[in-house]
Amino acid sequence: MTRLTRRDALLQTLALAGASTLRPVAAAAPRNSDLDSILQGAVNARQVPGVVAMAATDRAVIYEGAFGPRCLGTPAKMSTDTVFRIASMVKLLTSVAAMQLVESGKLSLDEPASNVDPELGAIPVLTGFDVKGQPQLRPPLRPITLRNLLTHTSGFSYPLWDENAVRYYAIAHKTKGLPGRPLFFDPDSKWSYGGGIDKVGRLVEIASGEPLDRYFRGHICQPLGMKDTGFEITGAQRAREANLHVHKADGTLVAKPLEKANEPHSHSGGGGIYSTAPDYLTVLQALLNGGNLNGVQILKPETVALMSANQTGDIEAGHMKTTSPALSNDVDFFPGVRLRWAFGQMINLDPVKDGRKAGSLTWAGLYNTYYWIDPASNVAGVIMMQVLPFADTRALDLYRKFERGVYRALKPA
């Protein structure tokens, strides 16, 4: 089917669903009563406090919706320009930045990363604990590479999903001489979600000669017109920010005050950024379109294809067991589906029932913000909430319902 035929079919489908027309990125988006009902229903049932969700093809936004309050008990309503803390969804931007520098020859995927950042060359591996409970360390069997860092096969591991990391850091905190952050396995030997892409952010800074926030602005955000994405926000943006909410034991939601607006001294490639649904969808559309959007090329098509391919072979990815239920549930977004890791994001090797096709890409932020890119279906989506714990069952249920609704809208009449 040609792109024109697909576009015409989508226009007809959305028109039958009550939509007006497909739009360029900056125009008013069509509405879909099915998707509206899904999102509004979750807000009415207090499953989530408020939500913003959008979907697009590589050429046009096909849906946007904003429902519920930005903060429970206040009159401010969600809008598509609501600002969210998107946490680990910055990892995709950091990965794009790194691959831009690979294209320019300033970074290499497979050379030792310590060639750029010497601090990555002297990190020991934790092999276990002795009978007295003391950590046992040795040199790694192979050097860390940028490829390892982008795929979470470097040996770094977040304590939120790693009991060994929790145990080690508790001992290191009160024991002189232990490394502050070891590797928890040899590079390229297994997968564990961790701070590898945080380290990539530092590689980007060294290789480019620019602070990470400035690099993002100059090479990704400003070229694509992403005006609300950054590590610090203005007063006007803060007035549009959604509050974080937490679930009490009985399931009810409680709003938390906005975080303190302290300007950080450094920026992480793995978290700590703000954005909006339209901003983030913009970079998803660019990747869906081979690195190009509205004539702006942020990556070459062959680089996007490389970023979108399985980079971990037979090493399974995406399964995480929490060490702190208040912050995160156990994570397995697609039970029974084979999952691997591409550069900066998860890839499903099998199709998801009534949703994304095999070869789709996805990841998320701690406060229940999610995205996916489905090249086979030419669609990407983003849904943003501000709720803890991560992988909250109610938020995930809404995410899945929204995804299935998008694919129903894509089906020809």
Secondary structure, DSSP 8 states (H G I E B T S, - for coil): --HHHHHHHHHHHHHHTT----B-TTS-----HHHHHHHHHHHHTTSSS-EEEEEE-SS-EEEEEEESBSSTTSS-B--TT-BEE-GGGHHHHHHHHHHHHHHTTSS-SSSBGGGT-GGGGS--EEEEE-TTS-EEEE--SS--BHHHHHHT-SS---GGG-HHHHHHHHHHTTSTTS-SS-BSS-TTS----STHHHHHHHHHHHHHTS-HHHHHIIIIIHHHT-TT-BSS--HHHHTTB---EEE-TTS-EEE---------SS--SSS--EE-HHHHHHHHHHHHTTTEETTEESS-HHHHHHHTS--STT-----B--S-TTTB--B-SSTTS-EEE-SSSEEESS--TTS--TTEEEEEETTTEEEEEETTTTEEEEEE--EESBT-HHHHHHHHHHHHHHHHHHS--
